[in-house]
Amino acid sequence: MAKVESFSLDHNKVIAPYVRLAGKEEHEKGAVIEKYDLRFLQPNKDALPTSAVHTLEHFLAIHMRDEIEGLIDISPMGCRTGFYMVAWNDHSPEEIAEALEKVLNIIIEADVIEATTAIECGNYKDHSLFAAKEYAKQVLNDGISIDPFERKVI
């Protein structure tokens, strides 16, 4: 049985918020896929409420695509401390962190949440722009590190 990378991470030693390359796969024909850990909150200390996670996920899914070439998906972590991002090709933690910073600023300035009708969203009533803004501010105020174990803020 294959070991799950994130279950090997000592969640007691990381220092959020940070961006971390959590996995990289290279196909025999040369295609590269990377998985990034976009950690917003300190594991086992705090968790995003579901309405904030949902709203942040909408903004990240829409706007990170404008910043990161080859973005495949952004999904919330089950522990609700951040998100996983999967993309084609090679990217640096700095590139991802800078893109995340731009999108968090978009959230802070936003007046509406995109894609929140019953047609577009499977739980359209469970959103909080206020909460998403507050967590975006918190991450930006703390600074996004490019190292999960040391504060190396971009």
Secondary structure, 3 states (H helix, E strand, C coil): CCCCHHHHCCCCCCCCCEEEEEEEEECCCCCEEEEEEEECCCCCCCCCCHHHHHHHHHHHHHHHHHHCCCEEEEEECCCCCEEEEEEECCCCHHHHHHHHHHHHHHHHHCCCCCCCCCCCCCCCCCCCHHHHHHHHHHHHHHCCECCCCCCCEC
